[in-house]
Amino acid sequence: MAKEKKQHRLDRPDGYYIKDTDTMHKFFPYLLPNRTDNEAVMSETVDLTAIKAYLEKKNADSPEFKYTFFHVICAAIAKTIALRPRMNRFYAGQRFYERKDIIISFTAKRRLVDNSDEALAMLKIDRDGDVPPIEQVYEKVKKFVYSVRRDGNMDNTTDIMATILKLPRPIVKLLMRVLRFLEYHGKYPLSLMKEDPYYSSVYVSNLGSIKMHASYHHLTNWGTNSLFVVIDEKKPMIFFDEDGRPDVREGLNLGITIDERIADGMYFANSIKILRKILENPELLELPIMTEVEL
């Protein structure tokens, strides 16, 4: 169960103010104030052998909405963030915060054609319950996809943007200035944060689903999102066994972009090791999300 944080007067609706940190992390937002100036780019190659076997078991009863690689990867990312809370930190208004919730964002098209609308999803992952992360992600994605593709609903984010764009351009510019002012001072409305994917723990882009190769996506200076993950297309790749012998197996690359100010290289490296261990042993996603992963 996640520990309850003590309240601080500088807390935000979405984050706990980090008071006790080193001088470097306090100085970073003045030295390098923009998130896009602090991007660290990493790449992780995933052997899909264990995940494929796991998905065969999960889909053995041929459910209408099948478990996919996307569900497994998102659940593994969520579990890694839960166990490695510094991966869920962000800078806002030149202050350092730890996000209160684990939120995964992604974009889905109604249909895989050029002129199809896109819908934005934000999945809040529970750290305190016993529902395994794989089931949390699966059920939330299923609900969202059915809402968009079967029922024809749009997300609230798109509706809000459409309403704002009905205003004259000078008014839109003024409104955005006001929102940036509120954001800087930690007063940005929680009601808007809940609908804005750039206020999430991680934004996941499944480019492999549209057969597109990409290993990098930028962060943004808007919002508080410090982590972006790109899922590349599945393809045959060379892996080596313990004896160094090569073998061709199906795999994919994960492109990871992170605000390097939120932690140090050692913390990032150990977090990636946990993510790798989970993806190599997806049965770990059947346990409560706060169950430790032994390396």
N, C-alpha and C positions, 0 to 999 in steps of 0.2 A: 504494500500500500504506500502511495506517495506521501511523504511527510508534509504536514501543514506548515506553510511559511508564516513567519511573523509579519504582521502588517507594518509598512513603512509609509511615511507621508509622501514619498516620491513614487510609490507604486502606481502603475497604470492599470486601466481596465483589463489589459491583456498580459501584463507582465509584473513580476516582482523586481523591485530595484535591488541591484547587487551593490551593497555598501562595502563589503570586505573583499577587495580585490587589489592586485598589485598596481604600482604606479604606472607601469606601461599601459595596462588596460584602461586606466583612467585618462591617460594622455592621448591614446589612440584617436578618439573622435575629434580632437582638435588638430592633430597632426595630419590625419587622413580622414576627413569627415564624410566622404561619399562611399557608400557601400560598393559601388561599381569600380572604385579605385583599389579595392581590397580583395579582389577575387582570387582565390586559390583554386586551381583546376586539377582534379584527380581522375583517374580512370581505373575501373575494376573489371576484370574479365571473369565471367561467371560460367562455370561448367554446369550445363542444364541437366545432366544425367540424373542426379538425385531428385531434382524438381519434377522432371517428367514422370518418374516412377511414383512420386508422391501425388501428382495430379491424376494419374491413372486410378489410384485408390480412391481419391476424393470424388472422382466422376464415375466410379464403377456402377452406380445406380442410374446413370444417364439423366442427371437433373436437367430441367429445361434451361436453366442459367448455369453454365458450367464454371468451375473453378479454373483460373488461368494463371499464366506466368505473372501477369500484372498484379493479381491479388497477392501472390506469394511475395513478390518483390516489395510491394507497398507495405505488407504486414511485417516483413523483415526490417524495412526502414523504420517503421513505427516502433518496433521492439528495440532496435538499436538506440533510437532517440530516448526511449523510456529508460534504458539502462545507462545511457551516457548523456545526462541532462545538459552538459555544456553545449551539446550540439543543438540545443533548443534555445539558445541565447540570441540576443540582438541588441543593436545600438539604436537609440532614438533620442533626439534632442540632446545629443552629446552625453547621454547617460547610458549605462549598461544594465540590461534587464535579462531575467530568465522568464521565458514564456510560461504562462499558467497552464496551458493545455497543449496537447499534441494534436496538430491539425495537418492533414494531408490534403493538398489541392491538386486538381488535374482538370484538363479540358477534354470534352467528348463532343464528337460531331453526331448529329442526328443520323446522317447517312454518309458513307464514304465516297462523296462526290464533291466537286469543286464548290458548288454554290449552296451546299448544306450549311445550316446554322450551327454555331458552336455553343455549348453550354458549359458553365463553370461549376465544378463541384468542390465542396469543402467538407471533409470527413473528420469529425472529432473522435479521437480514439480514447477510450476509457482506460485509465491506469489502475483504478482501484477495484474493479470487479474481477470476476473469475472467467469471463468470456474470453476465449483465446483470441489473439490478434488476428489470426487468419479468418475466424468467423466474423469478427467485427468488420473487417475490411470487406469481406464477401457480401455480407448482408447490406452494408451501407452502399456499396457500389451497385448492387442489384437494384436496390430501391431507387437510386438516382437514375440508372440507365433505363429502367422501366418507365420512370416518370417522364423522361425526355423523349425516348424513342417510341414508346408504346402509347403514352397518354398525351404526348405533344406539349408538355409543359416546358417553360423556360425557367432558368434560374433567376433568383432575385437580383443577382449582380447585374445581369443584362438589363433587367427591368429598370433598375436604378439609373444606370447609364443612359438608357433611352429617355427617361424622364428628364434628366439633366440636360441632355442635348436638345430638348425642345426650347430651351432658353436661348436668348441672344448670346452671341459669342462673348461680348464684354462681361455679361453676367456670369457666364460659365468660368471665365478667367478669374473673376473676382471670387466666385465660390471656391475655386481650387486654391486660391491664396488663403482664404479663411480656413479651409480644411488643413492646409500645410501648417498654418499657424497653430491650430489646435493640436495637430500631430506633434509638433516640436515641443509643446508645453504639456504633453501627456493627457490632453483633454479630448482627443479624437473620439467620437461617439462609438461605444461598443456595438451598437446596432448596425453601424456601417462596417466595422471590423469583421463582424460575423458573416458578412456577405462579400468580402474582398479577399480574393485568393492570395494577394500579396501581404496579407497578415496571417500567413500560415507558417508552420514549422518547416515544411518542405513542399515545394512545387514539383510534381512528377510529370514528365512529358514522355508518353509512350510512342515515340516516333517509329519504333519497329513495327507497330500495328499498321502504319501506312507505307511500309517498305522504304523508309527514309533513313539514310546513314548520317548520324551526327553524334559528336562526342562532347559538345559544349553548348551551354545556353547561359547567357548573361544573367546576373542579378539585376535588381532595380533599386533606384534611390527612393522610390515611393514605397510606403509600407514598412514592414519589419521582417520580411522573409530573408533568412540568411543562408538557405540551402536549396539548391536546385539539382534535380537528378533527371538525366536523359536516359531512357531505355532504348538501346540500339536494336537493330533487326537480328533475329536468330540466324545463325549460319554455321557451317562446319568450321571447326577451329582445331588447332593442334594443342593438345595438353600432354603433360609428361607425368608418368607414374612415379612411385617412390624410388624406382631404380633408374630413373632418367630416360626411360623408353618412351618414344612419342606415340600418341594415339589420336586419331581424328574423332572428335565428338562434337555434338551440337552445343554451341555456347552463344553468349552475347556480351556486349560491353555496356557498362554503366558509366556515363559521363557525369561527374560530380563537381559542381561549382559551389564554393562555400566562402562566406565572409571570413577571411583568415584572422580577423581581430577577435573572434569569439572564443578561441582556444589556441593552444600551441600545436606544433607539428606532431609531437608525441601523442597527444590526446586524439588528434585526427587519425593517426596511424592505428592506434589501439581500437578506435571505434570502427574503422574499416575491417579490422580483424574479426570483430564480433559480427559485423554484417556478413562477412565471408563465411564464418562458421555457421550462421543461421541458414544461409542459402545452400550450403553444402549438406545441411541436416535440417530440412524443412519441417520435420516432425516437431522441432522445438517450438514451432508456431502453434502447436496444439496445447501448449502449457500457458498458464496465466502470463500476461505480458511482463510482469516484474520478476519472473523467475530468472535467476542469474544464468549466464552462459559461460561455461568453463572453456578456456582456450587451451 
